[in-house]
Amino acid sequence: MILSLFAYYLIGLPMYLLFGCFVYRRYHARQQCSKGFFVGWQLLALLLTMMFSVTGAAGIDNIAYQVQNGGSLIQLFGTNVIPFYHADFMGMLLNTILFIPFGILLPIVWRPCSKKIAVQAGFLLSAAIELSQLFNGRTTDINDLMTNTLGTFLGYILYTLLFHRITWFQAEDSHSKRTMSLSIAWIFIIYICVGSPVLTAWEM
């Protein structure tokens, strides 16, 4: 299980290194980042690929499977848009815990990163995962969206209390929200288009 979580990151590693180098060189040329930013960016890529794997985010292999087997492309069965409907306490707790590291790592890697920016990032990331699950038959649930966002918020609070002195991985960027969004989107696209299909083919 642990090795498979790392596998998603390792499969996309060349592209993560390429994009991480691009962002680092951009910041470094302007003297806006510490030497550890590249490492911090890779930690973010590793964390996100693990989160995508654990949550069951869909890849293009899932879409291809549905098309090849004549099934419905979008699976609406089991979708829940009613807060706390059939809520599972343990599941909600685990979904909250899952996103706490994300809320901690974002402000460690980028500055400024306000609480609002971090929570918005957590919400949008969770929404992307939940929407992708419409293509692989997993349950798209508003409770997951709520608890993931809460986990990001709690992670940010933990950052301000315990981890705010960590600056070695940090980049200072007045447009950090844009670069952060592009980085997260790139990591998600690589998982969808490369990581998930390759690992699925390997396991067959």
C-alpha positions, 0 to 999 in steps of 0.5 A, a space after each residue: 500500500 505504501 509503495 503504491 502511494 509512492 509509485 504514483 509520484 515516481 511515475 510522474 517524477 520526470 515531469 515533476 522535476 521539470 516543472 519544479 525546476 522551471 518554477 525554481 529557476 523563475 524564483 531564483 532569478 528574482 532572488 525570491 526563494 530559498 535554496 530548499 524551495 525545489 525540495 518543498 515543491 517536490 514534497 507538495 507533488 509527493 503529498 498530492 499524488 498520495 492524496 489523489 491515490 487515497 481518495 480515488 481520484 479518476 484517471 483517463 484510464 477510468 474514462 477509457 474503461 467506461 467507454 470500452 465497456 459501453 457504460 455511462 461516462 458519468 456515474 451519478 449513482 451514489 452522488 450525495 449533495 445533501 450535507 451530513 446525509 448518511 454521514 459516516 463519522 469515522 470517514 469524515 474524521 479521516 477525510 479531515 485528517 487527510 487534508 491537514 498536511 496540505 494546509 500545513 505545507 502550502 504556507 511553508 512553500 509559498 509566502 504570502 499564503 493567507 488562511 483564505 488562500 489556503 482554504 480556497 485551495 483546499 476547497 477547489 482541490 477537493 472539488 476537483 477530486 470529487 468531480 473526477 470520481 464521477 468518472 470512476 464509479 466512486 461516490 461523489 459526496 459533499 461531506 467529503 468536500 466539507 471535511 477536506 476543506 475543514 482539514 485544510 483550515 485546521 492544517 493552516 492553523 497548525 502551521 501558524 502555531 507550530 510550523 511558521 518558523 520553517 522558511 527553508 522551503 519557502 518562496 516569496 511571491 506577491 502572485 503566489 496564488 497564481 503560481 500555487 494554482 498552476 503547480 497544483 493543476 500541473 500535479 493533478 493533470 500528471 496524475 490523471 494523464 500519466 500516473 493513474 494510467 501507467 500504474 493501472 497498466 502495470 498492475 494488469 
